[in-house]
Amino acid sequence: MDNARDLRERVDDLLFQHDPGRLSTEEFLGARFDAGLAWVHFPEGLGGLGLPRELNAIVEERLAEAGAPAPDASRNGIGLGMAAPTLLAFGTEEQQRRYLRPLFTCEEIWCQLFSEPGAGSDLAAVATRAVPDGDTWVVDGQKVWTSGAHNAQRAILVARTDVHVPKHAGLSYFVVDMSDPGLDVRPLRQITGEAEFNEVFLSGVRVPDADRIGAVGEGWKVATTTLNNERVAIGAGADREAGQIGLVARRWREEPELRTAAAHEELLRWWVESEVTRIAGERVRQQLAAGQPGPESSAMKLAFAQQAQAITGFALELDPDAGLLYDDWTMVRSVSASFLGREPGFRYLRAKGNSIEGGTSEIMRNVIAERVLGLPAEQRPDKGVPFNEVPR
């Protein structure tokens, strides 16, 4: 069987039967999901065909050529890049059938309730409690830096279900309905003036046990899968000159009056760095064919953050006057998140968050040192100590 040829025929059949020019985006994406062309490596009936992951590129390319709509990753990046692979790895069949289709069509936007004021870099120290009550869990606590919570219908949540065991062992993982009356979402204004992020307060939020992902006490294992996929999604751009380097390179070509010998050397340096990272990211994506991403994804995320900040700074050096302009400081509750939106001043300020979100650069270095390079681990005084005995 020629999988590539069969896929092309399936895409052509999808386009013939479901004209994207006549259907709404949600209708077309729903038809695509039902045809097994959402993620071809997912099982049949769950948006896929059980084929190798790399064949998904054939579907994406053919649909793009036809002008068909794609899922909006700027609105639902957490759902598409993090929740979906986690549900595939640990969700029950019922959970997968309930959540994956509306996630792919972006009828349901997802957010991530992980970090807390006292548990950011040390995520395993989360104190938000989930207490069993019959066939539900009652959740109380606070989360912070929650991207897009003000637009979300669903959330992935890590909460503490046992305080009598060491911190990593007492966590469980849930799907939360963001319409629950016990949720209070408040904006966090950023240096850009926007409020992509939020703090979320949970007071008596009731989560059915049917919405627990994985076993009780295995939340850290599930969360690690989510975080590794997040770092791949953030750090691995697919195209040459994608992202910040592409914007700078385009200006260089179009505006020769900005060029100097020193700027040329700097541009070439970051172009090469970005290309090396892109190729390394392609290697990571190919490794995904053998299973879930590993700690190598942390290197991609670290490189992305460093390069985004350096290149946006270089863009202002290339055109200093651009850094003096800023179109609007009004606080905006963003509908979508874009690292590339607006003018150079915005991009420079927005890139400051790249070394925090998705895991700080300091933590990425620890992960690389301990889990990739095999260096001795940092001393952890709370290791093996029950959570309720750890000073806080």
N, C-alpha and C positions, 0 to 999 in steps of 0.2 A: 504494500500500500504506500502511495506517495502522499505523505501527510501534508506537505507544502501545497501540492496541487489540490488536494481535497479541501484544504482550508480556503484557498482562493475561490474555489467553486462555492463553498458555503457562504463566504462573504458576498459573492456576486448574487447568490440566491437571496440572501438577507436584504440586499439593496433593491433587488427586483420586487420582492414581496412587501417591503416596508420602506417606501420612498422617504428618505430623510427630509426632502423638501416639502413634504405634505404632512408629516407627523410632528408632534411636539418632541422636544428633546427627551423628556421622560418616556414617551411612548416608544421612540426609536431605541433608546438604551434598554428598555424592558424587553423589546424584541431581540436585541442583541444578546442579552443575558439568556433568554429562553433558547436561543440558538446555540448556546455553548461557546459564544465568542467574546464573553466578558474577560475571563482569564482562562486561556485554553488549557492551562496546567491544572486547573481545579477539576474536581470530579464532574461527571455528567449529572445534569439536574441541578448543579450548584453554580452555573455560569461557565462551565468548562467542558472539556472533552477528554480529559485525562491524557493530554499530549505533553511533550516536552515544553518547558517554560519558554525556551528561546523562540518557539514558533509564534508566540504572541506578537512578535514584531511584524510578522507578515500581515496579521489582521489589522494592526494599528496603521501600517503603511497604506494598505489598500483602502481602508475607510477614510483616511486622511485625504487620499487622492480623490475620493468621491465627495469630499466636503461634508462628510457625516459628522454629527456632534460627538464629542467625547465627554466622559465624566469630568466634572469641574473640580480638578485637584486643588485649585486655589480656595475653594469653599469647603471641600470635604477631604482634604489631604489626610487627616487623621483616620477617617473611615476607610479610605481606599488603601493607604499605605501601611496602616497599623492594625486597625480592628479586623479587616478582612483576613489577612494572613493568620492572625491570632485565632479567629473563629474557625478557620480551616484546620489549624493545628490542634485546638483543644475543645472546640464547641461540639455539642451534641448535634445529631442530624436535625433535630427539631429546631435548635437555635440557628443552625446554618440556613435552613430553609426560611426561617422567619426573618432573619436580618440581612442576608447577603444581597438579595435582589433590590430592596429599597435603598440599601447602602450604595450599590453600584449606580442606580439611576439618580442618586442624590436627592431622592424624595425624603430621605432621613439623613440629616447632617450629624456627624459624630464629633465629640470632644473627648479630652483625656483628663480624668481626675486622678492624677498621680501625686505631683509635688505638693508639699505643705510648707508653711512658714518655718517649721523646725525639721523638715525632711525634704530637702531639695536635692543636693548632691548625694546625700545618704538616703536614698529612697526607701531602703528597708526599714528606716526608723519612723515610718508613718504612724501617726497616733489616731487617725480617724477610726472609730470603732464600728463594727458590724456585729450586732448581738442577735442570736436566733430568737424568733418568736413564732412558734408553730412552723408553718411552711414559708415564712418570710424572714427577712433580716431587717433589723432596725438600725439605720446608719446615722451617726452623729459625728461631726468634725468639720474641718476647714481644709480647703484646697486652694492652691494659688498658681499663678501663671498659666491659667487654663485658656488656651487659644480657642477662640470662636465659641465659647460657652453660651454667649448671648444669642447665637443663631442655631444652636444644636438641639436636636430632638433626642439623641441618645448619647450616653457617655460610657467609657470604660473606666472602671473604678478599682483601685487597690485599697483595701481596708484591713484593719487588724481584727481577726476573729479569735485570737488566743493570746493573752498577755503573759501566760505562764511558761512560755517556751522562748528560745532565742528569737531575735527579731525576724530573721529570714524565714523561720518556720511557722510564724503565727499569722501569715497573711493569706487572704483569699481575694479572688478576682471576680468582679460582677459587671453586668450591664445595667445601667441606670436609665430610667425614663426621666428626661430633663423637665417634664411637665409636672413632676411631683410637687405638691404645694410646700414641702419642706425644704426646697432648694431656693437659695437666694443668691443671684448672680450679680456681682458688682464690678464695674469697670476699673481697670488699671491703666492709667494714661502713660504712654511711653514718651521717650525723648523726641519722637517724630511728631507728637501731638495726637496721634491716633490711639485707639484703645482696642487692639486686637486681643489683648489678654484680659483675664478676669480673675477675681478671687471668688470662690464659691463656698457658701456656708450650707451645711447639711444638718437639718434638725428634724429628727424623727422620720427620715426618709425610709420608706418601706420598699424593699427589693425582694421580689419573689425568689425563692430558692431555685426555681426553674431558670432564673437569669444568672446563676452562678456559673462561671466558666472555669472548668477544671475542678479538681477535688478541693475540699476544705483544707486549708493549710498549704496548698500548693500555688498560692498566688504569686510568689516570687518567681517560680519557674515559668508561669504563664507570662508574667510581666517582662521577664527577660526576653522572651520571644518578641513581644511588642516593641521593646526598646531597640533590639537589634534591627528589626524591620524599619523602625523610625529612622535610625541612623543611615541605613541604606537609602531610604527615600530622600533624606535631607542631603546626603553627601555624594550621591552618585548621579551626576548629570549624564545624559545619554549621547548628546550631540557635541561635535567639535564647535568651539566658540559659543557654547551655551552660557547663559548666566552673565555675570558681571564682566568677564573678559570679552564677551561678544559685544557688549555695548561700547566698551572703551575702544576695541579694535575697529568698530564701525566708525566712530568719531575720527579716529586716526586716519582712516582711508578717505573720509569725506571732507575733512578740514585740515589740509596740509599746513595752514598757517600756525597750527598748534604744535608742530613737530620741532623737536630739538634732538641733538645727538644723545644727550643724557636721557631724555624721555624715551627715545627709541630703545636704548639699552634696557631701561626699566620695563617697558612694555614687553619686550622679547622675553625677559626673565619670567614675568608672570604668565605670559602666553605658554611658555614651556611648562611651568609648574602646573598650570590648569590642564594642559594636555596630558601630562603624566598622571594626574589625578583622575582624569576621565578614563584613561586606559586601565588604570588600576581598578576603577569602579566597574568597568566592563568585566574584568576578571572576577570581581565579587559577585556580579549578577550571574555569571556563568556558573559559579560555585553553588548558586541557589538551586540549580537543577538537581543537586544531590541532597537538598534538604533546606532547613531554615538557616538564615545567615548567622555567622559566628562573631567572635570578638573583632575580627578584621574590619567589620563595619564601623567600629569606633575610629579607626584610622581615616576612613573616608570622611566621617563627620568632622574630625579635627582639622583635616586638610581643607575642607570646604570653608570652615569658619575662618581660618587663618587667611586664606586667599581672598575671601569676600571682603574682609576688612582691609586688607592691603590694597586690593584693586580699587575699591571705592575711594580710598585715600589717594591713590595715584590719579584717579579721575579728576579729583579736585586740584591736584598739583598741575595736571595737564591744562586745566582751565580754571584758575583760581577765582575768577569772577563768578563762576557758577556756584561756588560755595557761599556767596553773599546773598543769593536769592533763595527764597522759600515761599511757596505759593499760598500756604494756608496752615495756620497753627490751631485752627478750630478742632476741638476734640471730636473725632469721628468714631462711631462704633462700626468698625470695618465689617463688611459683608464677606470679604475674602482677604487672604493674606498674600502679598506679593513682595518678594525681595527685590524685584526689578522695577517696581512702580515709580512713577513720577521722576523728578529731576535728580541730578547728581547729589545735591544736598540731602534729599530724602534718603537716597540709597546709602550714603555714607552713615547717616544716623541709624538707619534700620539695621545695617550690618553689625552694629555694636551688640545686638542681641543674639547674633549667630553663635557666639562663643558661650552662651548661656543655655538657650533653648535646645531641647533634645539631648541634654547632658552637657555639663560644663566641659570646657577644654581640659581643665585640670583632671576631672574624672576620666575623660577619654585617655589621657596620658597614663593614668593608673591602670586602666583596663588593658591598654596596649602593653605596658611594662609587665604586668603580672600574668595576663592570659595569652598574650601573643609571644612575648620575648622570654617568658618564664623567669623573670627576675623575682627576688624575694618580695613577699607581700608586706604592706605596711602593717605596723603593730596596731591591733584593734583591741582595745581594753574591754569592749562589750561582747567580744566573741564568745559564744557559748553561754552567755549570761541570760537568764529569763528577762524578757522585755520589762516586766514590772519591777525588776530590781536594778535597772540601769538608771543612774542619775540623769535627770532631765531639767 
